[in-house]
Amino acid sequence: MAVAYTALLIAAVIWGLSFPVMKFAVARLGPFDVGVSRMVLGAVGGLGLLALGRSAPADFRPFVRRHVPRLVALFLLVGYGQNFALTYGLTWTPAIVASLVPPLNPILTLLLAGVFLGERIGARRWVGVGLGVAGVMLLAFRNGWPTWADVIGPLVVALAPLSWAVSTVLSKPLLGEVTPLRLNALTLVGGFMAVIPCVDAGVVQRLARATAVEWAAVLYLGLGTVTVAYALWYVGLARVGAASAGATVLAIPLVGVMGSWLFLGETLGPVVPIAALLILGGLRMVLGGHG
């Protein structure tokens, strides 16, 4: 269990830092090019991890045939819901605000896991999720009541944790038949194939003109947040329930807020330490037990 939660938390840290990095990359390269490059690098990295794990793909075809509808849904959720929703949402949203949205994931995952997977959710976890969400709400309203213009971007960003929650529930049964690295590689390649129809030659030309710093951001977003983080996520998901796995993203907003402050100079405000305590306390309760 300790290994599983460590993997999930490292993935959460990587994803938390992705918000300031993605905000920088989207501002310089545009949301579409960043989204496409993430999926290309993610697919390459997923296949690389599969090769390093010496996982022979000989039994992939029967597995794919048995689960075509579920896999197609995962491909679309990864390619569009978890990818373009973030890149486009960040064009209208400060990184600090965007990093507060992922804690919607444990709430949605909790409900979906209870309904579709029959996972038991104890009172302690409900209280923990409540504390975490209270911390997120405190951060979200740190400057007063938001206007509609402030809400549009976060609503688009929110499609990512919604897609993530659905993916978590869809993936859990598959991990009884296939290793995490195989499922990671398959969903990343499938996600890339899902976005291919949108790609044109202009993407390659624009990326070829990117600076070294811009490419470093793209590599982090493609290989770090997609390949490595997804692999860690599946390793953790294979060993714990979907609700517990989803709850670890409560660590993302703290990392995202601090990263946005340090690297982008976005405003924190005095409420952040209190909100951080609520989020971390809620995370500890969610991971601490079933009662």
N, C-alpha and C positions, 0 to 999 in steps of 0.2 A: 504493500500500500504506500509506503514512504516513497518508493521509486516512482510510482504512478503520480502522486501528488507533486513531487519535485518536477517531473516532466511537464505537468500541466501548468505549474507556476512559472517555470522558465519560459514556456510558450506565451504565457500572459505578459511577462516582462517584455519579450520581443515584440508582441503586438502592441503593448502600450507605447513603446518608443516609436512605433510605426506612424503614429499620428503626426508628431512634428516633422518626421522625415518625409511623410507623404505630402503634408501641407507644403513643404519646401519644393518637392518634386513637381507637384501639380501646378504650383505657381510658375515654375520655370518651363515645364514641358507640356502641360495640359493634361486634363483628366483621362482622355482617351488613350494617349500614348503611354502614360504611366500604367493604366489598366492592362493594356495589351502586353507591355514589356513584363509586367508581373506574371502574367499567365505563361508567357514563353519561358522565362527563367524558372518559374515554378515547375513547369512540366519537365524541363531539362534536369533540374535538381532532383525532382522526385524519381526520375529514371536512374539518376546517378546513385541515389541512396539505395534503390532497389538492387543495382548492380553490386554495390559495396556489401550489401547484406547477403549476396550470393543466393538470391531468391529466384529460382528457376520459374519462368512464366508458363511452363508447359500446361498447367491446369487452369490457366486463366479463361480459356474459351468456354468450358462447361460452366464455370462460375458466372461469367458474363451472361450467357444464355439464360441461366436460371433467374437472373435479377435485372433484366433489361429495363423495366420501367423504373425501378428504384435507382439504378445507376444513372439513367438519363436525367432523372430529377436531381441527383447529386451533381451531375455535370453542370446543369443550368444554375443551380444554387451557388456553386463555387465560381463559375465564370462570370455570372451577372450579379447575383445577390450579394455575394461576399467580396466581390471585386469592384465592379463599376459603381455599385451603390456607395462605396467608400470614396473612390476617387472623385466622382461627380459631387457627392455630398460635401466634400471638403473644399470645393470651389466656392461654396456659399457659407462655410462654417469655420470659425476659429478652431484651431487644433485642440485647445483646451476644452471647448464645448463638445467637439466630436468625440473626444476621449471619454466623455461622461456617458455616452449612449450604450456601450457594450454591456453594462450591468442589466440591461433589459434581457440579455441572453439567459441568465439563470432563472428569471421569472418564467420566461417562455419555455425554456427547457424543462423546468420543474413541472409545469402544467402538461406539456406534451409527453414527458416521460411517465407521468402518472396515468394519463389517459391511454396511451398507446403501448407502453412497455410494462405497465402494472407495477412500477417501482413505488415502494412505500416511502412517503415523505413525512418525517416526524415533526413534532412541534418545534424542536430546537432549530431545525433547518429553516422553518418558516420565519422564526424570530430573527435568525441570522440574515436571511435574505431581506427582511424588512429593515434591519439596521443598515445594510449595505445600500439599499435603495434610498433610504432617508438621507444618507451621506451624499449620494449622487444628486438628489433633489436640492439639497442645501447648496451644492456647488452650482447647479444649473440656475438657481435663482439668486446667485450671489450679488447680482447687480440690480435686483428688483424684478418685477413682473416682465417677462419677455414679450416683444411685439411679434406680429405674424411674420414679419421679415426675418426675425431671429429664429423662427420655428421651422421654416421651409427646409433649410439645410440639414438640421438634425433629423427631420422626418425622413429625408432621403438616406442619411447615414443609418437610421434605425432599420432600414431594410436589410443591412448586413447582419446584425445580431438575430433578426427574425429568420433570415436564411440559415444562419449558423445553428440556431436552435433546431430547426427542421432537419438540417443535415446531421446533427448529433443523434437525433432519434432514428433517422433513416440508416445511419451507419452502424449503430450498435448491433443489430442482428447480423450484419455482414461480417463482423469481426469474429463470429463463431466459426466462420469458414475460411477466412483469409487473414494473413498477417497484417499488422498495421502498416508496414512499409509498402506492401503490395496495394492495399486500399488507398494509401496516400498517393502513390504513383499513378494509380488508375484514375482517381478523381481529378488530379492535377492535369493529366494528359487530356482527360475528357473535358475538363473545364476550358482548356485551351482550344480544343476542337470546337467547342460550343461558340467561342467568340471569333473563330476564323472567318465566318461570313462577313464580319464587320471590318476586317483588316484590308488595307490597301497599301500600295507601294509608298505612299507618302509617309507612313509610320516609320519605315526603315530610313528614309531620307532625313526625317526630322531627328530621329535618334542618333544618326551618324554625326550630326552637328552638335550633339550634347557635349558639355564640358566634363572634365574628370570628376568634379564634385557632383554634378548631376548624375553621372553614371554610377558613382558610389552610392548615391541615394537609391537609384533604380536597382542596383545589385542587392542592397539591403532589403528592399521591398520585395524583390523577386525570390532571391535565394534564402534570405533570413526569415522574413515574415510568412512566406508561402511554403517553401520547402522544409526548412528546419522546424519552424513552429508547428506546421501541420503534422509533421512526423512525430514530434513530441506529443502533440494533442492526441493522435491515434494511439500511441503507446500508453498514455494515461487512460484514455477512454476504454481500451481493451481490458483494463484491470479494475475500474471502478464504475459505478452507475452513471448513466447519462446526466442525471440531475446534479450529482457531485462534480462531474467534469465541467458542466456548464457553469457551476457556481464559482469556479476559480477565476473567471473573467472579472470578478469584483476587484481583482488586483490591477486590472488594466487602467481604470481611470486615474488612480494615484500615480502610476508610472507616466501616463500620458500627460497629466497636468504638470508634473514636475519637469518632464522633458520639454514641454511647450514653453514653460517659463525659462528654463535654462538655455535652450537653443534658439527659440524664436522671440524671446522677450515678451511673451504675452502675459497679461496681468493676472496675478493670482488672487489678491484680496485677502482680508483677515479671516475669512471663514474656512479656508482650506485645511488648516490643521485639525479643526473640529470634524470636518467632513472626512478627512483621512482616517481619524480614529474610528468613526462610525463604519467606514468601509472595511477597514482591516478587522475590526471587532466582529462585524457581520460575517466576513470571510472565515474567521476562526470558528465561529459557531456553526456555520454551514458544513465545514470540513470536520468538525469535532465529533459528530455523532448523529445517530438516527432517532434519538428519543424526543 
